[in-house]
């Protein structure tokens, strides 16, 4: 889940920055008369970039734990969770 949030967040930030560039007229590629120099796309891009940033923040600050599965000599399975959060 953490990897999905990071990837989605990064893609959202890239799309948002692209939309900001097209909406403000600084980045005209591909040539799209619907998006070029229309400030509404810049505002939408800013919102998408903020959502992407929030997604990355949620992924980075999510609870970090590692589940370890051990097999005993008789084939018994034991589970334990190791907390990987940094001590503050």
N, C-alpha and C positions, 0 to 999 in steps of 0.2 A: 504494500500500500504506500509505503514511503517513497519508493522509486516512482510509482505512478504519479504521486503528487508533485514530485520534483520535475518530472518530464512535462506534465501538463502545465505546471507553472512556468517553466522555461519557454515552452511554445507560446503560451499566452502573452508573456512579456515580449517575445519577438514579434508576434502579430500586432500587439498594441503599439510598439514602437514604429512598426511599418505603417500602421494606420495614422499615427501622429504625423509621420513624415509626409505621407500623401495628403492628409487633410490640410497641412500647413503649406504645402507646395515645396518643401525641401527635398523630398525624395519622390520623384516622378518615375517610378518603375513598378510594374509594367504600366504603360500609358493607359490610364483608365479614366475617361472623362467623368465618370460618376463620382469617383473619390478625390480626384485632383482639385486642390484648393477649395475644399468644402470643409469648413471648420468643424462641422458636426462629426465628421470622421475622426478628427483629432481628439475631440472630447470622448467619443466612443473608444478610441484607442487608449486614451489615458485610463478609462475605467477598466478596460481589459487588462492593461499592464498592472494596475493595482490589484486586481483579482489574482493575476498570476503571481505577484509578489506575496500575496496572502497565502496562496497555495504552497509556495516554497517555504514560507515562514512556518506554516503548520507542519510541513514535513520535517523541517530541521528541528523544531521544538517538540516533536512527538515523543512519546515515551519510548525509550530505547531499552529493549530487553532481548535476551537471547535464550531460547528454550533449548535445553540440552537433554538428549535422550541417551541413557546408558543401559547397556545390557549386562546383567550379572553373569556369573559363571554358570548358573543353573538356567539361564535363559530368561530370567525375570527382568522386566523393563522398569526402570525408574525414571521419572521426569523431574527436572529442576529448572528453575528460572534464575538467570543471572542478570542483575540490574546493571546496565551500562551507563546510567545517567551520571553526569559529572556532579561531584559534590560541590554545592555552592556555599 
